[in-house]
Amino acid sequence: MSKLPVVSSKEVIRILQKVGFEYAPKRGKGSHLAFVKKDKDKDKTRLVIVPKRKDIPKGTLLAILDHAGLTKEEFINLLKE
């Protein structure tokens, strides 16, 4: 299993948009941004909140990946693209 790198909120946002998430301006407040994606298979919407930070803490990044439905490996591969 690969180790998660330290990433900024800009990098996380780029990955989320790459996998189909869209910015939801009315959802995020203050220092947080919200992104939504409609799941095609399950007829539900995924909501991911990303804090605007230079470095996202590991636990926060893991929670973001969980909410987005991404594995660590998928995230790392998308970072390399």
N, CA, C and O atoms as a GROMACS GRO file, in nm:
protein
  324
    1MET      N    1   0.084  -0.117   0.000
    1MET     CA    2   0.000   0.000   0.000
    1MET      C    3   0.089   0.124   0.000
    1MET      O    4   0.185   0.131   0.077
    2SER      N    5   0.059   0.219  -0.084
    2SER     CA    6   0.139   0.339  -0.098
    2SER      C    7   0.110   0.439   0.013
    2SER      O    8   0.001   0.444   0.069
    3LYS      N    9   0.212   0.519   0.042
    3LYS     CA   10   0.198   0.623   0.143
    3LYS      C   11   0.141   0.748   0.078
    3LYS      O   12   0.181   0.786  -0.032
    4LEU      N   13   0.046   0.812   0.146
    4LEU     CA   14  -0.013   0.934   0.092
    4LEU      C   15   0.085   1.050   0.100
    4LEU      O   16   0.147   1.071   0.204
    5PRO      N   17   0.101   1.125  -0.009
    5PRO     CA   18   0.188   1.242  -0.005
    5PRO      C   19   0.117   1.359   0.062
    5PRO      O   20  -0.005   1.359   0.077
    6VAL      N   21   0.195   1.459   0.102
    6VAL     CA   22   0.137   1.583   0.154
    6VAL      C   23   0.092   1.664   0.034
    6VAL      O   24   0.172   1.692  -0.056
    7VAL      N   25  -0.035   1.702   0.032
    7VAL     CA   26  -0.090   1.777  -0.082
    7VAL      C   27  -0.162   1.902  -0.035
    7VAL      O   28  -0.205   1.911   0.080
    8SER      N   29  -0.175   1.998  -0.125
    8SER     CA   30  -0.248   2.121  -0.095
    8SER      C   31  -0.394   2.105  -0.137
    8SER      O   32  -0.430   2.010  -0.206
    9SER      N   33  -0.475   2.199  -0.094
    9SER     CA   34  -0.616   2.195  -0.132
    9SER      C   35  -0.632   2.211  -0.284
    9SER      O   36  -0.724   2.154  -0.343
   10LYS      N   37  -0.543   2.288  -0.347
   10LYS     CA   38  -0.550   2.306  -0.493
   10LYS      C   39  -0.532   2.173  -0.566
   10LYS      O   40  -0.600   2.145  -0.664
   11GLU      N   41  -0.439   2.090  -0.517
   11GLU     CA   42  -0.417   1.960  -0.580
   11GLU      C   43  -0.536   1.867  -0.559
   11GLU      O   44  -0.575   1.794  -0.650
   12VAL      N   45  -0.593   1.870  -0.439
   12VAL     CA   46  -0.711   1.787  -0.411
   12VAL      C   47  -0.827   1.829  -0.501
   12VAL      O   48  -0.897   1.744  -0.556
   13ILE      N   49  -0.848   1.959  -0.515
   13ILE     CA   50  -0.956   2.011  -0.598
   13ILE      C   51  -0.936   1.968  -0.744
   13ILE      O   52  -1.032   1.931  -0.811
   14ARG      N   53  -0.812   1.974  -0.792
   14ARG     CA   54  -0.782   1.934  -0.930
   14ARG      C   55  -0.820   1.788  -0.953
   14ARG      O   56  -0.876   1.753  -1.056
   15ILE      N   57  -0.788   1.702  -0.856
   15ILE     CA   58  -0.820   1.559  -0.867
   15ILE      C   59  -0.971   1.538  -0.864
   15ILE      O   60  -1.025   1.462  -0.944
   16LEU      N   61  -1.039   1.606  -0.772
   16LEU     CA   62  -1.185   1.591  -0.762
   16LEU      C   63  -1.252   1.632  -0.892
   16LEU      O   64  -1.344   1.564  -0.939
   17GLN      N   65  -1.207   1.742  -0.951
   17GLN     CA   66  -1.266   1.786  -1.078
   17GLN      C   67  -1.234   1.689  -1.191
   17GLN      O   68  -1.314   1.670  -1.282
   18LYS      N   69  -1.117   1.627  -1.184
   18LYS     CA   70  -1.077   1.529  -1.285
   18LYS      C   71  -1.170   1.408  -1.285
   18LYS      O   72  -1.194   1.348  -1.389
   19VAL      N   73  -1.221   1.370  -1.166
   19VAL     CA   74  -1.309   1.253  -1.157
   19VAL      C   75  -1.457   1.289  -1.162
   19VAL      O   76  -1.543   1.204  -1.138
   20GLY      N   77  -1.488   1.416  -1.194
   20GLY     CA   78  -1.627   1.452  -1.220
   20GLY      C   79  -1.698   1.536  -1.115
   20GLY      O   80  -1.817   1.562  -1.129
   21PHE      N   81  -1.628   1.579  -1.010
   21PHE     CA   82  -1.692   1.665  -0.911
   21PHE      C   83  -1.699   1.807  -0.963
   21PHE      O   84  -1.611   1.853  -1.035
   22GLU      N   85  -1.806   1.876  -0.925
   22GLU     CA   86  -1.825   2.015  -0.965
   22GLU      C   87  -1.833   2.103  -0.842
   22GLU      O   88  -1.884   2.062  -0.738
   23TYR      N   89  -1.781   2.225  -0.856
   23TYR     CA   90  -1.784   2.322  -0.746
   23TYR      C   91  -1.928   2.361  -0.716
   23TYR      O   92  -2.005   2.390  -0.808
   24ALA      N   93  -1.963   2.362  -0.589
   24ALA     CA   94  -2.098   2.401  -0.544
   24ALA      C   95  -2.085   2.527  -0.458
   24ALA      O   96  -2.070   2.517  -0.337
   25PRO      N   97  -2.090   2.645  -0.520
   25PRO     CA   98  -2.061   2.769  -0.447
   25PRO      C   99  -2.155   2.799  -0.331
   25PRO      O  100  -2.114   2.866  -0.236
   26LYS      N  101  -2.276   2.752  -0.336
   26LYS     CA  102  -2.371   2.782  -0.228
   26LYS      C  103  -2.355   2.690  -0.108
   26LYS      O  104  -2.418   2.713  -0.004
   27ARG      N  105  -2.273   2.587  -0.119
   27ARG     CA  106  -2.258   2.489  -0.010
   27ARG      C  107  -2.144   2.523   0.085
   27ARG      O  108  -2.160   2.511   0.206
   28GLY      N  109  -2.029   2.563   0.033
   28GLY     CA  110  -1.912   2.589   0.117
   28GLY      C  111  -1.916   2.728   0.178
   28GLY      O  112  -1.969   2.822   0.119
   29LYS      N  113  -1.861   2.740   0.298
   29LYS     CA  114  -1.859   2.870   0.365
   29LYS      C  115  -1.720   2.896   0.421
   29LYS      O  116  -1.649   2.804   0.460
   30GLY      N  117  -1.683   3.024   0.425
   30GLY     CA  118  -1.557   3.061   0.487
   30GLY      C  119  -1.437   2.998   0.419
   30GLY      O  120  -1.415   3.017   0.300
   31SER      N  121  -1.361   2.923   0.495
   31SER     CA  122  -1.237   2.865   0.444
   31SER      C  123  -1.257   2.724   0.390
   31SER      O  124  -1.161   2.647   0.383
   32HIS      N  125  -1.379   2.689   0.353
   32HIS     CA  126  -1.408   2.556   0.300
   32HIS      C  127  -1.480   2.567   0.166
   32HIS      O  128  -1.561   2.657   0.145
   33LEU      N  129  -1.449   2.474   0.076
   33LEU     CA  130  -1.514   2.468  -0.056
   33LEU      C  131  -1.589   2.336  -0.067
   33LEU      O  132  -1.543   2.233  -0.017
   34ALA      N  133  -1.703   2.340  -0.131
   34ALA     CA  134  -1.785   2.219  -0.146
   34ALA      C  135  -1.786   2.175  -0.293
   34ALA      O  136  -1.791   2.258  -0.384
   35PHE      N  137  -1.782   2.044  -0.312
   35PHE     CA  138  -1.788   1.984  -0.446
   35PHE      C  139  -1.889   1.871  -0.445
   35PHE      O  140  -1.896   1.794  -0.349
   36VAL      N  141  -1.968   1.862  -0.552
   36VAL     CA  142  -2.072   1.759  -0.560
   36VAL      C  143  -2.056   1.678  -0.688
   36VAL      O  144  -2.004   1.726  -0.789
   37LYS      N  145  -2.104   1.553  -0.680
   37LYS     CA  146  -2.104   1.464  -0.796
   37LYS      C  147  -2.224   1.372  -0.785
   37LYS      O  148  -2.248   1.313  -0.679
   38LYS      N  149  -2.298   1.361  -0.891
   38LYS     CA  150  -2.414   1.272  -0.896
   38LYS      C  151  -2.365   1.132  -0.930
   38LYS      O  152  -2.305   1.111  -1.035
   39ASP      N  153  -2.390   1.035  -0.840
   39ASP     CA  154  -2.355   0.895  -0.867
   39ASP      C  155  -2.452   0.837  -0.968
   39ASP      O  156  -2.573   0.842  -0.949
   40LYS      N  157  -2.398   0.782  -1.076
   40LYS     CA  158  -2.483   0.726  -1.181
   40LYS      C  159  -2.546   0.594  -1.138
   40LYS      O  160  -2.662   0.566  -1.170
   41ASP      N  161  -2.470   0.513  -1.065
   41ASP     CA  162  -2.517   0.380  -1.027
   41ASP      C  163  -2.622   0.381  -0.916
   41ASP      O  164  -2.718   0.304  -0.921
   42LYS      N  165  -2.604   0.466  -0.818
   42LYS     CA  166  -2.686   0.459  -0.697
   42LYS      C  167  -2.790   0.569  -0.684
   42LYS      O  168  -2.862   0.573  -0.584
   43ASP      N  169  -2.800   0.656  -0.781
   43ASP     CA  170  -2.899   0.764  -0.780
   43ASP      C  171  -2.890   0.848  -0.652
   43ASP      O  172  -2.990   0.881  -0.589
   44LYS      N  173  -2.766   0.883  -0.616
   44LYS     CA  174  -2.746   0.972  -0.502
   44LYS      C  175  -2.636   1.072  -0.535
   44LYS      O  176  -2.563   1.054  -0.633
   45THR      N  177  -2.624   1.175  -0.455
   45THR     CA  178  -2.524   1.278  -0.477
   45THR      C  179  -2.416   1.269  -0.370
   45THR      O  180  -2.446   1.258  -0.251
   46ARG      N  181  -2.290   1.274  -0.412
   46ARG     CA  182  -2.178   1.276  -0.318
   46ARG      C  183  -2.139   1.422  -0.294
   46ARG      O  184  -2.127   1.500  -0.388
   47LEU      N  185  -2.118   1.457  -0.168
   47LEU     CA  186  -2.075   1.591  -0.129
   47LEU      C  187  -1.940   1.579  -0.060
   47LEU      O  188  -1.925   1.502   0.034
   48VAL      N  189  -1.843   1.657  -0.107
   48VAL     CA  190  -1.710   1.657  -0.048
   48VAL      C  191  -1.675   1.801  -0.010
   48VAL      O  192  -1.685   1.891  -0.093
   49ILE      N  193  -1.634   1.820   0.115
   49ILE     CA  194  -1.593   1.952   0.163
   49ILE      C  195  -1.440   1.953   0.171
   49ILE      O  196  -1.380   1.863   0.231
   50VAL      N  197  -1.378   2.055   0.110
   50VAL     CA  198  -1.232   2.066   0.110
   50VAL      C  199  -1.192   2.196   0.179
   50VAL      O  200  -1.235   2.304   0.138
   51PRO      N  201  -1.109   2.186   0.285
   51PRO     CA  202  -1.062   2.309   0.350
   51PRO      C  203  -0.956   2.376   0.263
   51PRO      O  204  -0.875   2.308   0.200
   52LYS      N  205  -0.956   2.509   0.259
   52LYS     CA  206  -0.854   2.583   0.185
   52LYS      C  207  -0.729   2.589   0.273
   52LYS      O  208  -0.720   2.671   0.364
   53ARG      N  209  -0.634   2.501   0.246
   53ARG     CA  210  -0.511   2.494   0.325
   53ARG      C  211  -0.393   2.466   0.234
   53ARG      O  212  -0.407   2.405   0.128
   54LYS      N  213  -0.277   2.511   0.278
   54LYS     CA  214  -0.155   2.482   0.204
   54LYS      C  215  -0.126   2.332   0.208
   54LYS      O  216  -0.098   2.272   0.105
   55ASP      N  217  -0.134   2.274   0.326
   55ASP     CA  218  -0.114   2.130   0.342
   55ASP      C  219  -0.236   2.068   0.409
   55ASP      O  220  -0.277   2.111   0.517
   56ILE      N  221  -0.295   1.968   0.344
   56ILE     CA  222  -0.411   1.899   0.400
   56ILE      C  223  -0.360   1.790   0.495
   56ILE      O  224  -0.279   1.707   0.453
   57PRO      N  225  -0.404   1.788   0.621
   57PRO     CA  226  -0.362   1.682   0.713
   57PRO      C  227  -0.403   1.543   0.662
   57PRO      O  228  -0.504   1.529   0.592
   58LYS      N  229  -0.325   1.441   0.698
   58LYS     CA  230  -0.347   1.304   0.648
   58LYS      C  231  -0.489   1.255   0.679
   58LYS      O  232  -0.555   1.199   0.592
   59GLY      N  233  -0.535   1.274   0.802
   59GLY     CA  234  -0.669   1.228   0.840
   59GLY      C  235  -0.778   1.297   0.761
   59GLY      O  236  -0.877   1.235   0.723
   60THR      N  237  -0.760   1.427   0.737
   60THR     CA  238  -0.857   1.503   0.657
   60THR      C  239  -0.858   1.453   0.514
   60THR      O  240  -0.964   1.438   0.454
   61LEU      N  241  -0.740   1.427   0.459
   61LEU     CA  242  -0.731   1.376   0.322
   61LEU      C  243  -0.797   1.239   0.310
   61LEU      O  244  -0.866   1.213   0.212
   62LEU      N  245  -0.776   1.153   0.409
   62LEU     CA  246  -0.840   1.021   0.406
   62LEU      C  247  -0.992   1.034   0.410
   62LEU      O  248  -1.063   0.959   0.342
   63ALA      N  249  -1.044   1.128   0.489
   63ALA     CA  250  -1.188   1.150   0.496
   63ALA      C  251  -1.241   1.203   0.362
   63ALA      O  252  -1.348   1.162   0.317
   64ILE      N  253  -1.166   1.293   0.299
   64ILE     CA  254  -1.206   1.347   0.169
   64ILE      C  255  -1.212   1.233   0.066
   64ILE      O  256  -1.308   1.224  -0.011
   65LEU      N  257  -1.111   1.147   0.066
   65LEU     CA  258  -1.109   1.035  -0.028
   65LEU      C  259  -1.226   0.940  -0.004
   65LEU      O  260  -1.287   0.891  -0.099
   66ASP      N  261  -1.257   0.916   0.123
   66ASP     CA  262  -1.370   0.829   0.157
   66ASP      C  263  -1.501   0.888   0.106
   66ASP      O  264  -1.582   0.817   0.047
   67HIS      N  265  -1.522   1.017   0.130
   67HIS     CA  266  -1.644   1.083   0.084
   67HIS      C  267  -1.652   1.086  -0.069
   67HIS      O  268  -1.761   1.079  -0.126
   68ALA      N  269  -1.536   1.096  -0.134
   68ALA     CA  270  -1.534   1.102  -0.281
   68ALA      C  271  -1.543   0.963  -0.344
   68ALA      O  272  -1.566   0.952  -0.465
   69GLY      N  273  -1.527   0.858  -0.264
   69GLY     CA  274  -1.532   0.722  -0.318
   69GLY      C  275  -1.404   0.681  -0.389
   69GLY      O  276  -1.408   0.597  -0.479
   70LEU      N  277  -1.291   0.740  -0.349
   70LEU     CA  278  -1.162   0.709  -0.410
   70LEU      C  279  -1.075   0.630  -0.312
   70LEU      O  280  -1.083   0.650  -0.190
   71THR      N  281  -0.992   0.542  -0.365
   71THR     CA  282  -0.894   0.472  -0.282
   71THR      C  283  -0.764   0.554  -0.281
   71THR      O  284  -0.747   0.646  -0.361
   72LYS      N  285  -0.674   0.518  -0.190
   72LYS     CA  286  -0.544   0.586  -0.185
   72LYS      C  287  -0.470   0.568  -0.317
   72LYS      O  288  -0.411   0.662  -0.370
   73GLU      N  289  -0.473   0.446  -0.368
   73GLU     CA  290  -0.400   0.416  -0.491
   73GLU      C  291  -0.456   0.495  -0.609
   73GLU      O  292  -0.380   0.549  -0.690
   74GLU      N  293  -0.588   0.503  -0.620
   74GLU     CA  294  -0.650   0.582  -0.728
   74GLU      C  295  -0.607   0.728  -0.717
   74GLU      O  296  -0.574   0.790  -0.817
   75PHE      N  297  -0.609   0.781  -0.595
   75PHE     CA  298  -0.572   0.921  -0.574
   75PHE      C  299  -0.426   0.945  -0.614
   75PHE      O  300  -0.396   1.042  -0.684
   76ILE      N  301  -0.337   0.857  -0.572
   76ILE     CA  302  -0.195   0.872  -0.604
   76ILE      C  303  -0.173   0.863  -0.755
   76ILE      O  304  -0.094   0.940  -0.810
   77ASN      N  305  -0.241   0.771  -0.822
   77ASN     CA  306  -0.229   0.760  -0.968
   77ASN      C  307  -0.280   0.884  -1.038
   77ASN      O  308  -0.220   0.929  -1.136
   78LEU      N  309  -0.389   0.941  -0.989
   78LEU     CA  310  -0.443   1.064  -1.049
   78LEU      C  311  -0.349   1.182  -1.026
   78LEU      O  312  -0.340   1.271  -1.110
   79LEU      N  313  -0.279   1.183  -0.914
   79LEU     CA  314  -0.181   1.289  -0.886
   79LEU      C  315  -0.067   1.286  -0.986
   79LEU      O  316  -0.014   1.390  -1.025
   80LYS      N  317  -0.029   1.166  -1.028
   80LYS     CA  318   0.084   1.149  -1.120
   80LYS      C  319   0.050   1.189  -1.263
   80LYS      O  320   0.140   1.218  -1.342
   81GLU      N  321  -0.078   1.191  -1.297
   81GLU     CA  322  -0.119   1.223  -1.435
   81GLU      C  323  -0.098   1.369  -1.466
   81GLU      O  324  -0.127   1.414  -1.576
   0.00000   0.00000   0.00000
